[in-house]
């Protein structure tokens, strides 16, 4: 198959963390979420383990409870980080923390919360290779979900702040103890689709060939 590289490159380079441009008024169908998940589970996993699980939360009361947990963890961190960004005068970082604060304040209104999970909970000190293998078996699928969502007019953002209240979320949602929550993605239709590339340092300055 010959891929349309211009479309592929556009998808890869403009799938942003969407917060302020999430449409909080338009429902997201379960069929659309299922389509994105069907693509997500084509991602590679360590040892072909496929230990992923997906918890989709569209119940308003449970979304409110998750948003309260998120705020409990996020409020102090975002306030302090926002101050530091203001003091540094870095415009892009200021925008990021402004949008992160917006998400914290409106997370309960986002129509779908997706919690990617992985089977197996590390106990005690875990070697870096084992942790890398565990989370490396779910993050490619998360990114595939985000790409699939973007191509269908949905916006997402990868967040982890609710994990400070992981046990509360576990109890709220009835998640078994041997299942590890990895993130929380707000999912909604986007307001417009004209997302652009982010400003990044040149690849040449952060790439090393054969030796550091």
VENSUL-V709067 format. One record per residue. SS is DSSP state (H for helix, E for strand, - for the rest). PHI is phi in radians with two decimals (none if undefined). Layout:
BEGIN
ss=SS phi=PHI
ss=SS phi=PHI
END
This chain:
BEGIN
ss=- phi=none
ss=- phi=-1.68
ss=- phi=-1.33
ss=- phi=-1.41
ss=H phi=-1.11
ss=H phi=-1.13
ss=H phi=-1.23
ss=H phi=-1.06
ss=H phi=-1.12
ss=H phi=-1.12
ss=H phi=-1.10
ss=H phi=-1.18
ss=H phi=-1.63
ss=H phi=-2.15
ss=- phi=-1.44
ss=- phi=-1.72
ss=E phi=-1.31
ss=- phi=-1.77
ss=- phi=-2.28
ss=- phi=-1.21
ss=- phi=-1.79
ss=E phi=-1.36
ss=- phi=-1.43
ss=- phi=-1.44
ss=- phi=-1.87
ss=- phi=-1.80
ss=- phi=-1.12
ss=- phi=-1.94
ss=- phi=-1.28
ss=H phi=-1.13
ss=H phi=-1.08
ss=H phi=-1.19
ss=H phi=-1.08
ss=H phi=-1.07
ss=H phi=-1.02
ss=H phi=-1.17
ss=H phi=-1.22
ss=H phi=-1.05
ss=H phi=-1.34
ss=H phi=-1.04
ss=- phi=-1.41
ss=- phi=-1.48
ss=- phi=-1.18
ss=- phi=-1.27
ss=- phi=-2.36
ss=H phi=-1.11
ss=H phi=1.09
ss=H phi=0.91
ss=- phi=-1.28
ss=- phi=0.87
ss=- phi=-1.54
ss=E phi=-1.34
ss=E phi=-2.45
ss=E phi=-2.27
ss=E phi=-1.96
ss=E phi=-1.81
ss=E phi=-2.01
ss=- phi=-2.08
ss=- phi=-1.26
ss=H phi=-1.09
ss=H phi=-1.16
ss=H phi=-1.24
ss=H phi=-1.11
ss=H phi=-1.09
ss=H phi=-1.14
ss=H phi=-1.13
ss=H phi=-1.12
ss=H phi=-1.14
ss=H phi=-1.10
ss=H phi=-1.06
ss=H phi=-1.10
ss=H phi=-1.00
ss=H phi=-1.43
ss=H phi=-1.52
ss=H phi=-1.02
ss=H phi=-1.12
ss=H phi=-1.07
ss=H phi=-1.20
ss=H phi=-1.09
ss=H phi=-1.18
ss=H phi=-1.13
ss=H phi=-1.12
ss=H phi=-1.09
ss=H phi=-1.10
ss=H phi=-1.14
ss=H phi=-1.14
ss=H phi=-1.13
ss=H phi=-1.32
ss=- phi=1.21
ss=- phi=-1.58
ss=H phi=-1.05
ss=H phi=-1.15
ss=H phi=-1.15
ss=H phi=-1.06
ss=H phi=-1.10
ss=H phi=-1.08
ss=H phi=-1.28
ss=H phi=-1.12
ss=H phi=-1.26
ss=H phi=-1.14
ss=H phi=-1.15
ss=H phi=-1.02
ss=H phi=-1.07
ss=H phi=-0.97
ss=H phi=-1.32
ss=H phi=-2.13
ss=H phi=-1.01
ss=H phi=-1.12
ss=H phi=-1.54
ss=- phi=-1.19
ss=- phi=-1.14
ss=E phi=-2.38
ss=E phi=-1.94
ss=E phi=-1.90
ss=E phi=-1.96
ss=E phi=-1.29
ss=E phi=-2.30
ss=E phi=-2.37
ss=E phi=-1.28
ss=- phi=1.84
ss=- phi=-1.99
ss=- phi=-1.03
ss=- phi=-2.11
ss=- phi=1.22
ss=- phi=-1.05
ss=- phi=-2.12
ss=- phi=-1.02
ss=H phi=-0.99
ss=H phi=-1.11
ss=H phi=-1.20
ss=H phi=-1.10
ss=H phi=-1.07
ss=H phi=-1.15
ss=H phi=-1.12
ss=H phi=-1.33
ss=- phi=-1.19
ss=- phi=-1.60
ss=- phi=-2.22
ss=H phi=-1.11
ss=H phi=-1.03
ss=H phi=-1.21
ss=H phi=-1.07
ss=H phi=-1.13
ss=H phi=-1.08
ss=H phi=-1.06
ss=H phi=-1.13
ss=H phi=-1.16
ss=H phi=-1.09
ss=H phi=-1.13
ss=H phi=-1.00
ss=H phi=-1.20
ss=- phi=-1.92
ss=- phi=1.43
ss=E phi=-1.85
ss=E phi=-1.92
ss=E phi=-2.47
ss=E phi=-2.60
ss=E phi=-1.43
ss=E phi=-2.17
ss=- phi=-2.33
ss=H phi=-1.17
ss=H phi=-1.19
ss=H phi=-1.18
ss=H phi=-1.12
ss=H phi=-2.02
ss=H phi=-1.00
ss=H phi=-1.11
ss=H phi=-1.06
ss=H phi=-1.14
ss=H phi=-1.00
ss=H phi=-1.18
ss=H phi=-1.03
ss=H phi=-1.80
ss=- phi=1.19
ss=- phi=-1.37
ss=- phi=-1.05
ss=- phi=-1.18
ss=- phi=-1.57
ss=E phi=-1.86
ss=E phi=-1.70
ss=E phi=-1.25
ss=- phi=-1.98
ss=- phi=-2.90
ss=E phi=-2.40
ss=E phi=-1.96
ss=E phi=-1.21
ss=E phi=-2.28
ss=E phi=-2.72
ss=E phi=-1.09
ss=E phi=-1.68
ss=- phi=-1.55
ss=- phi=1.38
ss=- phi=-2.24
ss=- phi=-1.55
ss=- phi=-1.43
ss=- phi=-2.08
ss=- phi=-1.11
ss=- phi=-1.48
ss=- phi=-1.40
ss=- phi=-2.32
ss=- phi=-1.14
ss=- phi=-1.03
ss=H phi=-1.01
ss=H phi=-1.04
ss=H phi=-1.44
ss=- phi=-2.20
ss=- phi=-2.04
ss=- phi=-2.17
ss=- phi=-1.89
ss=- phi=1.26
ss=- phi=-2.76
ss=- phi=-1.18
END
